[in-house]
């Protein structure tokens, strides 16, 4: 078996028939401009989320630590993509094989961490709503272990091609989109992310069905209008959560599958635009997971030095937040009917957990 470790990046691009222009084409300029704008939004939005969680003690709970880790993953994604923007187009030809693997590995690691975080948050919602005990059992130590596990998996996924799963020693397997990656690896990565998406669909669907059933049982204690509003809001939340992920990720994943399974398919025309679209999910996440939380919005205003905007709402708190079990229990004890409130606590928590992630 002959390996081509000492060959230039241009050698592999020529084999895959992916051209590298010596000059900046209009397409290259448009993609880089779009990419830089997206990177700016990603970096700014996720730094804002991380600062808000750090500064506001109200956010010092496990679920917010997971959201902070998601923001960290998306921030890393923005930085990685920024690095890519300055090493693409005509600049690609100047890269060594090692530098090319570093460039792609950063992207793979950051995007994988972001996707796994999304799934971890979905599973946390599921456990919180169905058991109502996760907040009291998930200690900071467990959260740290979960976060470390997420990053270990992401780093391994980013390093896999450099550890041998590439086409450096098997140029017949080189892909068109990523000329130093083997087709089999691209198929594996795409299928893994599609499976993650499937799990998210199943989790959120089960949450919606459960809460809808619980809401129906509790409708005798609430108005019919409230019942309908709850179902509509939950459906809207679920559709937006899954819809954003589908819109941002599906085109790129389908393109990866085509590149890995169909040698004659033209996958290069839209590859860069689809990569930008996938990166957009990283700045959508702060909007999805934070904007509907009023406490988070007020913290954003304080960070951005706009205290006057939140002065009129001083002392008010969001009805949409990740309440702990202890907070909900206190609300239940202060309510009028123990049995009715017991069911409403479950429903309220479900609404809060989903509405806080509306996307």
SEFITI-806096 format. One line per field, with one value per residue (C-alpha): residue number from 1; z, x, y negated. Coordinates in steps of 0.02 Angstrom, whole numbers, always signed. Each point is the difference from the previous one (the first is absolute). Example, Ala and Ser with C-alpha at 12.3 -4.5 7.8 and 13.67 -1.06 7.14 Angstrom:
BEGIN
pos = c(1|2)
Z = c(+390|-33)
X = c(+615|+69)
Y = c(+225|-172)
//
This chain:
BEGIN
pos = c(1|2|3|4|5|6|7|8|9|10|11|12|13|14|15|16|17|18|19|20|21|22|23|24|25|26|27|28|29|30|31|32|33|34|35|36|37|38|39|40|41|42|43|44|45|46|47|48|49|50|51|52|53|54|55|56|57|58|59|60|61|62|63|64|65|66|67|68|69|70|71|72|73|74|75|76|77|78|79|80|81|82|83|84|85|86|87|88|89|90|91|92|93|94|95|96|97|98|99|100|101|102|103|104|105|106|107|108|109|110|111|112|113|114|115|116|117|118|119|120|121|122|123|124|125|126|127|128|129|130|131|132|133|134|135|136|137|138|139|140|141|142|143|144|145|146|147|148|149|150|151|152|153|154|155|156|157|158|159|160|161|162|163|164|165|166|167|168|169|170|171|172|173|174|175|176|177|178|179|180|181|182|183|184|185|186|187|188|189|190|191|192|193|194|195|196|197|198|199|200|201|202|203|204|205|206|207|208|209|210|211|212|213|214|215|216|217|218|219|220|221|222|223|224|225|226|227|228|229|230|231|232|233|234|235|236|237|238|239|240|241|242|243|244|245|246|247|248|249|250|251|252|253|254|255|256|257|258|259|260|261|262|263|264|265|266|267|268|269|270|271|272|273|274|275|276|277|278|279|280|281|282|283|284|285|286|287|288|289|290|291|292|293|294|295|296|297|298|299|300|301|302|303|304|305|306|307|308|309|310|311|312|313|314|315|316|317|318|319|320|321|322|323|324|325|326|327|328|329|330|331|332|333|334|335|336|337|338|339|340|341|342|343|344|345|346|347|348|349|350|351|352|353|354|355|356|357|358|359)
Z = c(+0|-55|+110|-61|+162|-81|-144|-7|+29|-184|-44|+89|-69|-177|+33|+63|-143|+124|-74|+99|-84|+2|+7|+99|-94|+32|+81|+119|+51|+33|+104|+104|+27|+56|+109|+87|+38|+71|+103|+74|+54|+67|+105|+68|+41|+88|+102|+56|+55|+96|+89|+46|+76|+95|+68|+50|+149|-55|-141|+113|-28|-100|-150|-19|+13|-148|-93|+43|-70|-158|-14|+25|-138|-117|+45|-44|-161|-43|+34|-101|-145|+10|-15|-151|-84|+6|-69|-145|-183|-77|+173|+4|-121|+124|+136|+44|+27|+188|-6|-104|+128|+140|-95|-29|+171|+88|-100|+32|+186|+26|-102|+82|+174|-46|-64|+150|+116|-86|+30|+181|+32|-81|+112|+152|-42|-18|+169|+86|-64|+24|+169|+77|+96|-114|+67|+177|-52|-134|+104|-66|-4|-116|-111|-14|-46|-132|-74|-1|-85|-135|-40|+2|-129|-106|+7|-47|-149|-54|+16|-84|-177|+59|+87|-163|-62|-150|-181|+18|-24|-112|-126|-89|+153|+2|+9|-107|+137|+118|-114|+141|+85|-51|-62|+134|+138|-72|-8|+180|+61|-94|+60|+180|-5|-82|+139|+127|-87|+4|+188|+22|-101|+105|+164|-38|-76|+159|+106|-102|+6|+188|+38|-115|+92|+169|-59|-54|+171|+87|-115|+131|+112|-136|-136|-172|-74|+108|-51|-184|+24|+90|-137|-136|+89|+28|-181|-56|+111|-59|-183|+18|+96|-127|-148|+34|+15|-161|-101|+55|-3|-121|-163|+52|+68|-159|-102|+104|-31|-186|-2|+91|-95|-174|-92|-151|+99|-9|+182|-20|-64|+166|+127|+71|+14|+92|+118|+38|+29|+125|+90|+13|+125|+119|+11|-4|+158|+115|-71|+17|+175|+76|-78|+75|+175|+66|+134|-136|-103|+149|+33|-181|+19|+155|-88|-150|+114|-34|+179|-49|-113|+144|+137|-28|+31|+156|+125|-129|-40|-149|-2|-125|+80|+48|+174|+120|+87|+164|-79|-75|+163|+90|-127|+23|+190|-20|-120|+38|-40|+33|-127|-136|+28|-1|-178|-48|+65|-121|-141|+46|+5|-169|-73|+77|-58|-177|-13|+63|-149|-127|-165)
X = c(+0|+71|-31|+13|+35|+133|-109|-75|-183|-12|+44|-154|-111|+52|-43|-173|-25|-32|+83|+98|-1|+157|-108|-153|-158|-167|-64|+150|-23|-187|+28|+139|-102|-151|+111|+80|-170|-63|+159|-24|-178|+51|+145|-94|-162|+82|+119|-154|-87|+152|+21|-184|+7|+159|-63|-178|-13|-176|+81|+114|-94|+44|-109|+80|+173|-47|-60|+164|+94|-105|+48|+183|-13|-82|+131|+136|-95|+2|+187|+35|-102|+89|+165|-73|-48|+182|+62|-120|-10|+171|+79|-40|+138|+129|-53|+99|-92|+20|-71|-147|-42|+10|-118|-129|+25|-46|-161|-45|+35|-100|-151|-3|+7|-144|-109|+36|-42|-167|-38|+58|-116|-145|+32|+11|-170|-70|+64|-54|-178|-25|+87|-4|+157|+147|+41|+19|+102|+110|+139|+130|+121|-114|-24|+188|+20|-136|+82|+171|-76|-78|+166|+96|-119|+12|+191|+10|-114|+112|+158|-65|+55|+175|+14|-18|-179|+48|+45|+184|+44|-149|-24|-139|-109|+28|-161|-41|-55|+146|+136|+108|-147|-57|-178|-36|+42|-117|-140|+35|-1|-160|-91|+55|-72|-160|-20|+25|-135|-115|+25|-43|-159|-51|+39|-93|-146|-17|+9|-136|-114|+25|-34|-150|-73|+39|-78|-157|-16|+22|-122|-136|+100|+37|-96|-20|+84|+154|-1|+3|+132|+115|-13|+27|+152|+78|-28|+76|+151|+30|-20|+123|+129|+1|-31|+154|+109|-72|+18|+179|+68|-97|+65|+181|-26|-89|+142|+126|-98|-5|+187|+32|-121|-13|+163|-87|-105|+44|+22|+119|-120|-83|+119|+67|-172|-65|+148|-44|-180|+56|+103|-154|-70|+137|-64|-182|+26|+22|-161|-91|+57|+7|-114|-162|+74|-36|+134|+126|-57|+13|+176|+45|-60|+107|+152|-28|-15|-182|-68|-138|-79|-28|-37|-187|+1|+108|-51|-98|+54|-27|-142|+104|+156|+84|-76|+79|-101|+15|-70|-146|-36|-6|-124|-105|-5|-54|-141|-183|-28|+134|-58|-39|+163|+96|-54|+22|+179|+42|-87|+77|+173|-27|-58|+147|+128|-64|-43|+173|+70|-120|+86)
Y = c(+0|-167|-152|-179|-92|-109|-56|-173|-40|-45|+180|+67|-138|+45|+183|-45|-123|-141|-152|-128|-169|-108|-156|-50|+43|-85|+159|+5|-181|+23|+157|-79|-159|+102|+108|-149|-76|+164|+19|-174|+41|+171|-66|-151|+92|+146|-107|-97|+160|+62|-167|-3|+173|-42|-167|+45|+118|+44|+99|+103|+164|+156|-39|-171|+77|+109|-154|-85|+149|-10|-183|+49|+130|-125|-131|+125|+35|-185|-13|+158|-63|-168|+95|+91|-164|-56|+165|+28|-48|-38|+16|+186|+42|-65|+122|+155|+165|-24|-177|+60|+135|-130|-114|+136|+79|-162|-12|+183|-13|-159|+53|+172|-79|-114|+142|+114|-145|-21|+183|-8|-147|+93|+151|-113|-73|+174|+57|-160|+9|+186|+26|-174|+49|-34|-172|+64|+153|-77|-76|-119|+146|+97|-150|-22|+184|-16|-155|+83|+153|-109|-82|+164|+73|-158|-2|+183|-31|-143|+106|+158|-50|-45|+169|+95|-13|-105|+29|-45|+184|+41|-139|+94|-33|-188|-101|-150|-120|+36|+69|+72|+86|+172|+22|+129|-124|-131|+128|+51|-181|-41|+156|-32|-175|+60|+128|-139|-99|+152|+16|-183|+21|+150|-88|-161|+95|+104|-157|-83|+152|+18|-183|-3|+150|-80|-162|+92|+82|-168|-90|+21|-118|-126|-88|+77|-152|+28|+183|-44|-135|+121|+131|-129|-75|+170|+50|-164|+27|+178|-48|-144|+102|+139|-115|-105|+154|+74|-160|-31|+177|+110|-77|+23|+176|+53|-73|+100|+159|-34|-33|+163|+110|-76|-30|-78|-124|-185|-50|-147|-132|-37|+77|-163|-79|+153|-9|-181|+55|+133|-131|-110|+125|-56|-179|+56|+102|-152|-72|+166|+42|-172|-129|+64|-3|-175|+12|+40|-148|-117|+64|-33|-179|-25|+71|-112|-153|-33|-5|-120|+129|+119|-127|+5|+187|-7|+131|+100|+176|+110|+122|+96|+70|+162|+17|+121|+133|-95|-159|+93|+90|-167|-64|+155|-21|-181|+45|+25|+182|+129|+127|-125|-91|+163|+31|-181|+4|+139|-90|-167|+75|+80|-164|-93|+127|-3|-184|-48|+94|-67|-12)
//
